[in-house]
Amino acid sequence: MSYTKSNYAYRGQRLRRIDRIRKTLIVVGLLAVVALLPREHPQVAQASSAAPATFPFGIADAKRMHAELDATKSQLTIAQEQLARANAVIQYSTQYKVSADIAGSIYDVALAEGIEPDLGFRLVRVESEFKDRATSRVGALGLTQVMPSTAKDFVPGITHEQLYDRKTNLKIGFRYLRGLIDEYHGDVKLALLVYNRGPVAVESMRALGLNPTNGYDAAVTRGYHGKGTVD
């Protein structure tokens, strides 16, 4: 196919405009594209004055560009989430002087189980001082110091050795705490006391009109102002 001078100039102008709009969409993340024809050079306008005005993009072009924009927005969202997670993990790792590996596990599992990471880190610090194989005198195991009897309510047949697995232990401990917070209608301190002392001891004291606190709830929540859970 042969091209006249005016057609060639018009085609080059059209391609440059498409490239410029695509770059603008990717960088800025615009939600819609309003494409306007640039003002033609007088010589080009004169040469093409007899031809009817045409829009440079068709429906297929618009759909393709919207698809590219949606894909770019998804990638930007993922990148932002990854950056937010990395910043949070670094912050907690520095604050509690633990490895990024363990900080990442606590952060991820807490969110997955509906617990605010800040509360999750506080719980683990008080319970085990971030030691995977911590074992209490009464037999509580792992990072969240879960009792084997309690763990079996969530994972029937779970063994002691399995409870030392970092993610398994965090998952059970945080799920148990989330259930208690829900059961006590968002009362984080009361939920923590039940987590630490057991429901029988706490409810017996409450039935007698006594305060069931033993200082555990204060130790975990000192300086904490969250609501305990995430939706």
N, C-alpha and C positions, 0 to 999 in steps of 0.2 A: 504494500500500500504506500502511495506517495504522499508527502506532506507539503503543503504550501508554507510559506514563511509565517503567515498569521496563525495557521493551525498549529505549527510547531511551537510558537511562542505561547499560545494558549495552553497547549498540553503541558509544557514545562512549568508554567505558572500553576496549573491545576495540581501537578504532582508535588510541587513545593508546599502548596497550601495544605494538602492532605498530611504530609509529613510533619508540618508545624503543628497542626491540630492534634495529631496523635501524641506528639511529645508533650504538648500542654496538658492533655488529659492524663497521661501517666504521671507526670510530676505533680500536678496540682490536685488530681483526683476529682475532677468536676463530675457532677451527677448528670449533667445533660450537655449536649453539644449543640451550639447554635453556629452553624456555618454560614458565613456571608462571603459572597464573591468579592475579591479585591477589585478596586477600581482599575480598569484596564488602561494600558498605555494608549495615548491618543492614536498612534499608528495602528495598533492592534484593533482598537475600537472601530476605526474607520474601515479597516479591511474586513471586519466581521459584522458591519452594521446591517447588512442584508440578512444575516442569519438570525433566527429567533433566539432569545435569551434562554439558557439552560442552566439548571442547578447542577453543581459539580458532583453531587453524590446521589446514588440511588438507594432504594430501600435495603438492598443487600449490603451496601457499604455501611449504612447506619446500624443495621443489626450486628454486623461484624465488629464495628467500633464499640457498640454497647457491650458486646460479649467480652471484648478486650478490656474495657473499663471495669466490668464486673470481676473479671479474673484478677486485675490489678488491685482492686479494692480488697478482694479476699486475701491476696498476698500481703497487702499492707496491714490488714487486721491481724493476720497470723504473726507478722513481724513485730507488731506493737505488743501483742500478748507475750511473745517470747522475750522481748526486751523488758517488759514489766516483770516477768518471772525472774529473769536473770538479775535484775536490780534488787528484787526482794530477797532472793537467795543469798546474794552477796551481803546484803544488809544483815540478815539473820546470822549468816556465817560469821561475820565480824562481831556482831553484838554478843553472841553466845560462845565465840571462840571454838567453833566446830568446823569440820570440813564442809566444803560446798556439797559433797555427796550426801551427807546425812541431812544437811539443811534442805537440800532439794527434795529429799524423800519426805521429810516432815511437812514441808510446804505443800507438796503435791497431794499427799494423802489427806491432809487436813481439809483442803478444798474439796477433794473428791467425796469426803464423808460429811461435808457441810459444817465444818468447824473453822472458825477464824484462825488462820495460821498463827497469829500472835498468841492466842490462847493455847493452841497446840504446842508451841515452843515452850511456853511457861509450864504446862503440865509435864512435859518430858523432862525439863530441867529439874523440877522438884522431885519427880518420881525416880528418875534413874541417873541424872546428871549426864544424859546422852550416852549411856553405856548400853550397847546392844545386849550384853549378856548379864545385865544386872539381875540379882536374885535377892529377894527380901527374906527375912527370918520366917515369915509366914507362908512363903512359897510363891509370892507374886513374881512374875517373870518379864524380862525385856524392858524396852524403852518406856512403855506406858505402865509397866508393873501390873499386868493383868493376871488375875487369879485363873488357874486352869479351869476351875469349875465355871467361872463366868465366860471364859473363852469358848467353852463347849456349847454354850447357848447360841453362839454365833456360827461356830464351825464344829459341828458334832465330830467327835473322834480325834480332834486335834491333839498332837503330842506336845510334850514339854519342849522338845528340840525345835519343833515347828514354830513355837511361840517365841523363840529367840530370833527368828527371821525378821529382819527389820520392817519390811513393808507389811508382812502379815500381822505383826504385833501392833504397828501403828494403825492399821486398818481396823482391827478389833477394838483397840482402846478408844480411838476417836469415834467409832460408831456407837460404842457403849455410852460415851459421854454425850454425844448428840441426842441419843434416845432419852437420857436423863434430863437434859435441858428441856426437851420437848415435854417430858412427863411432868416436870415441875414448872411448866408454863413460863419458861425463859429465866427462871431464877438460877443464874449461873453458880452462885456461891452454894446454894443448897444442893444443886446437882453435883458439884465438886465434893461436897461432904459425903454424899451418898456414894460417889465413886470411890472415895478413900475409906470410909468407915463401913459401908454396906447399908442397905435399906433398913434392915431390922434395927440396928443400933440408932440410926438417925430418927426413924419414925417412933421408936419407943420413947426417946427423950422428948420429942415434939408432943407426943401424947400426954406426957407429964407436965407440959408447959415449960420445958427446959430448953435452953439454947444448945443445939447439938454441935456447935463449932468446937473444934480442937486446934484451931490455928492453921489448919491445912488450906482452907479456902482463902484466908488472908495471904498466905505465902504464895499461892498461885496467882492471885489477882492483884497483888500490890502494884499500883501504877497502871492497872489495866482498866480501860474505859469502854471496851467493846460490848457487844450484845451476845457474844459467844458463838453464834451460828451465822452461816451465810446461806442465802436462798439460792 
